[in-house]
Amino acid sequence: MKTIIEPFRIKSTEPIKLISKEERIKALEKAHNNVFLLDAQDCCIDLLTDSGTGCMSTAQWAAMMLGDESYAGSNSWKKFEKTVKDITGIKHVLPTHQGRAAEAILAQTIIKKGDIIPNNSHFDTTRANIEYVGGVALNLLCDDGLDTSSESLFKGNMNLDKLKDCIKEHGKEKIPFCMITVTNNTGGGQPVSMENIRDIKEILKKYDIPLIIDACRFAENAYFIHEREEVCKDKSLLEIAREMFSYADGATMSCKKDGLANIGGFLICNDDQWAEVFKNLLILREGFPTYGGLAGRDLEAIAVGLMEALELDYQVYRHATVTYLSDRLIERGIPIVRPAGGHAVFLDAKQFLPNISPLQYPGIGIINAIYIEGGIRGVELGSVMFGKFDENGNEIPSSLELVRLAFPRRVYTQSHFDYVVEVIESVWKKKDQIPGYRITYQPEFLRHFSCHFETV
Ligand SMILES: *Cc1c(COP(=O)(O)O)cnc(C)c1O
């Protein structure tokens, strides 16, 4: 049999509704042309994010009933800790309410002003947390990763020469740790190879620089390694994940991704002294170290979800849904990042709208057009999200202008994606009518969440 089917059946449904085009136009106006400010019920197919939007399994719901809500030393915590250690082999586990809380604790305890943190590509909250404490978030993505048409298999890899140059230029004193994001969310959800992780560790080891994995999609990355790296094809995803983490000194995690849960995260490390300072800040910000801002039932759901994410038939299905959408867009000549990433399809907004300059935000143009056309919500990963300014306050455009259509886990069916294809194709056919945008209001950090736009 060639057809890949969903390895589950549906036990509980949630209605979705498509409001009229007039209502969508009004809703977007009211949201200042920023889809983050829309009411969720006005979005028919919500591909804004794959974060915390997944569907939990019956095993996860059942586990939630076992939630032990004791303040300290709960049974749920023990299951959570055991599962995280089983997958990662890392010594100290600190639960947090989300990935960014783990990043904040890491940044605020370890990074000094002027420190450099290399990564393949920093995710937006990671960058914001590093910059908030005066650090510099450096992206050292391989060249293939910047070429949206390259069919390279591991476009999330770090450029090792750039890493060596970075260490030579700044010295290890200025680099308290290096990160690697698997899969590389910001760079199109592209995977990082085992070989690359191993090589990064080799380089860092010479200088005693710790490696921290941004592990949000560790299971999707393990699946890509399984499929694409010959030496790993006979290993289970759990074995691959264990090897990935064996090269790391720590990790930050958002369990809203490959934890298959609606909330949660963790920070892990091997170093005892780091664990001590992390714990002190954790207690101040998140909670006692055996719950860290989560309910016992959340810890239970995550412990089950982390292992479900490593099931091969789940990953096969998940990748098939992403490929299903991307193949249909490619057939229609619609420019997307190739090959398809792990959790999303990324439209290449620069190629989609070549006549709109990056600082008139072509990604926002596409997002707003597909919302109006079909009530579908996506997100820009381009000059708005990664907006930077030079010393004179001039805006520097991002190297990539992408529109991300993220896939909530186990939520939408094939006919939902057929509809998505129809809507995007219809927008593609009248792309010349899409306007550019300017920002009329923006906050200092993470501006994409709340800024206002008007058409140029
Ligand atoms: C989502 C995400 C984060 C932050 O996690 P939150 O739970 O949203 O705070 C960090 N890094 C990457 C790669 C992510 O995708």
The ligand as an SDF file (V2000), in Angstrom:
LIG
                    3D

 15 15  0  0  0  0  0  0  0  0999 V2000
    8.3480   27.9370   19.8670 C   0  0  0  0  0  0  0  0  0  0  0  0
    9.8110   28.0260   19.8710 C   0  0  0  0  0  0  0  0  0  0  0  0
   10.4860   28.5970   20.9530 C   0  0  0  0  0  0  0  0  0  0  0  0
    9.7840   29.2250   22.1340 C   0  0  0  0  0  0  0  0  0  0  0  0
    8.8820   28.3890   22.7780 O   0  0  0  0  0  0  0  0  0  0  0  0
    7.5340   28.9410   23.4720 P   0  0  0  0  0  0  0  0  0  0  0  0
    6.9550   27.7590   24.1350 O   0  0  0  0  0  0  0  0  0  0  0  0
    6.6710   29.5080   22.3780 O   0  0  0  0  0  0  0  0  0  0  0  0
    7.9340   29.9950   24.4340 O   0  0  0  0  0  0  0  0  0  0  0  0
   11.8660   28.5900   20.8940 C   0  0  0  0  0  0  0  0  0  0  0  0
   12.5400   28.0990   19.8430 N   0  0  0  0  0  0  0  0  0  0  0  0
   11.9210   27.5460   18.7800 C   0  0  0  0  0  0  0  0  0  0  0  0
   12.7070   26.9750   17.6540 C   0  0  0  0  0  0  0  0  0  0  0  0
   10.5330   27.5010   18.7570 C   0  0  0  0  0  0  0  0  0  0  0  0
    9.9170   26.9910   17.6880 O   0  0  0  0  0  0  0  0  0  0  0  0
  1  2  1  0
  2  3  1  0
  2 14  2  0
  3  4  1  0
  3 10  2  0
  4  5  1  0
  5  6  1  0
  6  7  2  0
  6  8  1  0
  6  9  1  0
 10 11  1  0
 11 12  2  0
 12 13  1  0
 12 14  1  0
 14 15  1  0
M  END
$$$$
